């Protein structure tokens, strides 16, 4: 009897761990946390030091739920294509470990709950922008990926909305400061995703995704496009100083990070290989959170 109960318990624990792992993959927890981070950055830049931790927790939860819903819908739509790529073939829907109905239920609960938190705990404007982000990512960007490289531009819009949601949650207004935060994150996404697209070009082509700025994909034209966006990003990253949102500390940081980012963009142009693209991808991963963190610390302690 005791042995039977222990075996049942172990089976339950194994099932529970497997289910938690699948839900984590479905909502893309690690990617999701970067979105939550950007939303909190926008909130802190707007409100300064006069914030409550409970508000940050609710904002983080809302961002996690809304983004998780969008990611789940993305995987529902792309489940047949995910099976064609090594990177995604083990996702729960692609591997038939989860039904579409279950995934839809998760997406629906997450999406509704996240938008309700934004609307009830903060304001209607924040909830509206959250809804636009969810719907545009899931139902415009996702199908567009198989139609045109313009999908990267479309996807960069919901990808740049998290800091705006944070700002609007604090102020109830999409101001010019929010537009600058949007622009920085919007421009950053092009070199970031094109570096990823370079590394996964063969698999993306196999699945029918068009994520490179040109049909040839891995060439100097793509690298030039990347450098153009990085240079524009460097210029725009200085704009918060002009409106007294940050001090010279953030300006120097932006220039140093931008110079590093541009160096790896030029390195990709010069080498045109996967090794250079990988370095650029890591540079992009470092760039945004470090810049945003310094901006917030600057705002809280030096202005």
RABELVEN-V507392 format. One record per helix or strand. SS is the DSSP state (hx for helix, st for strand). FROM is the first residue (numbers start at 1). TO is the last residue. Records with the same first field share a line. If there is no record, write none. Layout:
SS: FROM-TO  FROM-TO
//
This chain:
hx: 2-26  29-47  53-77  79-82  100-122  124-144  151-159  162-171  176-199  201-207  220-236  239-242  248-271  274-301
//
